[in-house]
Amino acid sequence: MEVNEVNRRLQIALRPAEPPTLEEVLEQVSTYGVLRGPVDWVFPGWIAYVEYAAERIAETFRLSEGGGVSSLTSETR
């Protein structure tokens, strides 16, 4: 293998990963249950997933004025 080919492969392997999209993150989590990949992809992906999950939880369980959860029905309380 020539030196130029080695350098080309190293540059490709060592360049920073593109930040993940939420769709990519959700696909990986639903497929594998975990995020896999380079560290500079996994940590931003984890942050995106936690923000998404927090938003979904907040939308699902809105607090009422009295501090109770307003989305639960009387049957589940």
NUFIFI-481322 format. One record per residue: residue number from 1; residue in one letter; z, y, x of N, C-alpha, C in turn. Coordinates in Angstrom, 1 decimal. Layout:
BEGIN
REC resi resn     nw     nv     nu    caw    cav    cau     cw     cv     cu
REC  NUM    A      Z      Y      X      Z      Y      X      Z      Y      X
...
This chain:
BEGIN
REC resi resn     nw     nv     nu    caw    cav    cau     cw     cv     cu
REC    1    M    0.0   -1.2    0.8    0.0    0.0    0.0    0.0    1.2    0.9
REC    2    E   -0.8    2.2    0.6   -1.0    3.4    1.4    0.2    4.3    1.1
REC    3    V    0.4    5.2    2.1    1.5    6.2    2.0    1.3    7.1    0.8
REC    4    N    0.1    7.5    0.6   -0.2    8.4   -0.6    0.1    7.7   -1.9
REC    5    E   -0.1    6.5   -2.0    0.2    5.7   -3.2    1.7    5.7   -3.4
REC    6    V    2.4    5.4   -2.3    3.9    5.4   -2.4    4.4    6.7   -2.8
REC    7    N    3.9    7.8   -2.2    4.4    9.1   -2.6    4.1    9.5   -4.0
REC    8    R    2.9    9.1   -4.5    2.5    9.3   -5.9    3.5    8.6   -6.9
REC    9    R    3.8    7.4   -6.6    4.7    6.6   -7.4    6.1    7.2   -7.4
REC   10    L    6.6    7.6   -6.2    7.9    8.2   -6.1    8.0    9.5   -6.9
REC   11    Q    7.0   10.3   -6.8    7.0   11.6   -7.6    7.0   11.3   -9.1
REC   12    I    6.3   10.3   -9.5    6.4   10.0  -11.0    7.7    9.5  -11.3
REC   13    A    8.3    8.6  -10.5    9.6    8.0  -10.8   10.7    8.9  -10.8
REC   14    L   10.7    9.9   -9.9   11.8   10.8   -9.7   11.7   12.2  -10.4
REC   15    R   10.6   12.4  -11.1   10.5   13.6  -11.9   11.5   13.6  -13.1
REC   16    P   12.0   14.7  -13.5   13.0   14.7  -14.6   12.3   14.2  -15.9
REC   17    A   13.0   13.5  -16.7   12.5   13.0  -18.0   12.4   14.1  -19.0
REC   18    E   11.4   14.0  -19.9   11.3   15.0  -20.9   12.5   14.8  -21.9
REC   19    P   13.0   15.9  -22.4   14.2   15.8  -23.4   13.7   15.0  -24.6
REC   20    P   14.6   14.1  -25.1   14.2   13.3  -26.2   14.2   14.1  -27.5
REC   21    T   13.3   13.6  -28.4   13.3   14.2  -29.7   14.3   13.4  -30.6
REC   22    L   14.8   14.0  -31.7   15.7   13.3  -32.6   15.1   12.0  -33.1
REC   23    E   13.8   12.0  -33.4   13.1   10.8  -33.9   13.2    9.7  -32.8
REC   24    E   13.0   10.0  -31.6   13.1    9.0  -30.5   14.5    8.4  -30.4
REC   25    V   15.5    9.3  -30.5   16.8    8.9  -30.4   17.2    8.0  -31.6
REC   26    L   16.9    8.4  -32.8   17.2    7.6  -34.0   16.5    6.2  -33.9
REC   27    E   15.2    6.2  -33.4   14.5    4.9  -33.3   15.2    4.0  -32.3
REC   28    Q   15.6    4.5  -31.2   16.3    3.7  -30.2   17.7    3.2  -30.7
REC   29    V   18.4    4.0  -31.4   19.7    3.6  -32.0   19.5    2.6  -33.0
REC   30    S   18.5    2.8  -33.9   18.3    1.8  -35.0   17.8    0.5  -34.4
REC   31    T   17.0    0.5  -33.4   16.4   -0.7  -32.8   17.4   -1.5  -31.9
REC   32    Y   18.1   -0.8  -31.0   19.0   -1.4  -30.0   20.5   -1.2  -30.3
REC   33    G   20.8   -0.2  -31.1   22.2    0.1  -31.3   22.8    1.0  -30.2
REC   34    V   22.0    1.2  -29.2   22.4    2.0  -28.0   21.2    2.9  -27.5
REC   35    L   21.5    3.8  -26.7   20.5    4.6  -26.0   20.3    4.0  -24.6
REC   36    R   19.0    3.8  -24.3   18.7    3.2  -23.0   17.7    4.2  -22.3
REC   37    G   17.8    4.3  -21.0   16.9    5.1  -20.2   17.5    5.9  -19.1
REC   38    P   16.8    6.8  -18.5   17.4    7.5  -17.4   18.5    8.5  -17.9
REC   39    V   19.4    8.8  -17.0   20.6    9.6  -17.4   20.2   10.9  -17.9
REC   40    D   19.1   11.5  -17.4   18.7   12.9  -17.9   18.0   12.8  -19.2
REC   41    W   17.9   11.6  -19.7   17.3   11.4  -21.1   18.4   11.0  -22.0
REC   42    V   19.3   10.1  -21.6   20.3    9.5  -22.4   21.4   10.5  -22.8
REC   43    F   21.9   11.4  -21.9   22.9   12.3  -22.3   22.4   13.4  -23.3
REC   44    P   21.2   14.0  -23.1   20.7   14.9  -24.2   20.5   14.1  -25.5
REC   45    G   20.1   12.9  -25.4   19.8   12.1  -26.6   21.2   11.8  -27.3
REC   46    W   22.2   11.5  -26.6   23.5   11.3  -27.1   24.0   12.5  -27.8
REC   47    I   23.8   13.7  -27.2   24.3   14.9  -27.8   23.5   15.2  -29.1
REC   48    A   22.2   14.9  -29.1   21.4   15.1  -30.3   21.8   14.2  -31.4
REC   49    Y   22.2   12.9  -31.1   22.6   11.9  -32.1   24.0   12.3  -32.7
REC   50    V   24.9   12.8  -31.8   26.2   13.2  -32.3   26.1   14.4  -33.2
REC   51    E   25.3   15.4  -32.9   25.1   16.5  -33.8   24.4   16.1  -35.1
REC   52    Y   23.5   15.2  -35.0   22.8   14.7  -36.3   23.9   14.0  -37.1
REC   53    A   24.7   13.1  -36.5   25.7   12.3  -37.3   26.7   13.3  -37.9
REC   54    A   27.1   14.3  -37.2   28.1   15.2  -37.7   27.6   16.0  -38.9
REC   55    E   26.3   16.4  -38.8   25.7   17.1  -39.9   25.6   16.2  -41.2
REC   56    R   25.2   14.9  -40.9   25.1   14.0  -42.1   26.4   13.7  -42.7
REC   57    I   27.5   13.6  -41.9   28.8   13.4  -42.4   29.3   14.6  -43.2
REC   58    A   29.0   15.8  -42.6   29.4   17.0  -43.3   28.7   17.2  -44.7
REC   59    E   27.4   16.8  -44.7   26.6   16.8  -46.0   27.1   15.8  -47.0
REC   60    T   27.5   14.7  -46.5   28.0   13.6  -47.4   29.4   13.8  -48.0
REC   61    F   30.3   14.3  -47.1   31.6   14.5  -47.5   32.0   16.0  -47.4
REC   62    R   31.6   16.8  -48.4   31.9   18.2  -48.4   33.4   18.3  -48.9
REC   63    L   34.1   19.2  -48.3   35.5   19.5  -48.7   35.5   20.5  -49.9
REC   64    S   36.3   20.2  -50.8   36.5   21.1  -52.0   37.4   22.2  -51.6
REC   65    E   37.6   23.2  -52.5   38.5   24.3  -52.3   40.0   23.8  -52.0
REC   66    G   40.4   22.7  -52.7   41.7   22.2  -52.5   41.9   21.4  -51.3
REC   67    G   40.9   21.1  -50.5   41.0   20.4  -49.3   40.6   18.9  -49.5
REC   68    G   40.3   18.5  -50.7   39.9   17.1  -51.0   38.4   17.0  -50.8
REC   69    V   38.0   15.8  -50.7   36.6   15.5  -50.6   35.9   15.5  -51.9
REC   70    S   34.9   16.4  -52.1   34.3   16.6  -53.4   33.2   15.6  -53.7
REC   71    S   32.7   14.9  -52.8   31.5   14.0  -53.1   32.0   12.7  -53.6
REC   72    L   33.3   12.4  -53.5   33.8   11.1  -54.0   34.0   11.2  -55.5
REC   73    T   33.6   10.1  -56.2   33.8   10.1  -57.7   35.2    9.7  -58.0
REC   74    S   35.6    9.8  -59.2   36.9    9.5  -59.6   37.1    8.0  -59.5
REC   75    E   36.1    7.2  -59.6   36.2    5.7  -59.5   36.6    5.3  -58.1
REC   76    T   36.2    6.0  -57.1   36.5    5.6  -55.7   37.7    6.2  -55.1
REC   77    R   38.4    7.1  -55.9   39.6    7.8  -55.4   40.8    6.9  -55.5
